Amino acid sequence: MPIQWSEQYEVGDPRTDSQHRNLFDYANQIEQLIEQARAGRLDRQAVEHLFVFLDAYVNTHFAYEELCMALRGCKVAQKNKEAHNKFLEFWTEFNRQHTPQSISTAALENLHATLAGWLTQHICKVDVALRSTV
Ligand SMILES: [Fe+2]
């Protein structure tokens, strides 16, 4: 079931919110990829786009958000950075084990579960602290 964007996820910074919304879209798209994989007709080019997006996300978006928090003296800046590093470790290891050409249904399910947890736990509980700094 898709995770719907709602205002509880807004951090009050338009650029950050837009990047987060993109992550929602990609996370929800994985559900379709899982269905395709189960049916034996996985669109591997779409998986490749997903990998490229996540690479950019963990580099560009994390850096931007960390800078925002640091500049605004956000009280969870360090906690946020540590969570990003942990996610980066997950993504690095995931990349070591899987490529768009070799990825399995189980790996897609794992990625989806991780991203879904990230959206509802990290964005909703840590990133939203930016709100109080705007
Ligand atoms: Fe964050």
Residues whose N, C-alpha, C, O or C-beta is under 5 A from the ligand:
A	BS01	LIG	N80 D127
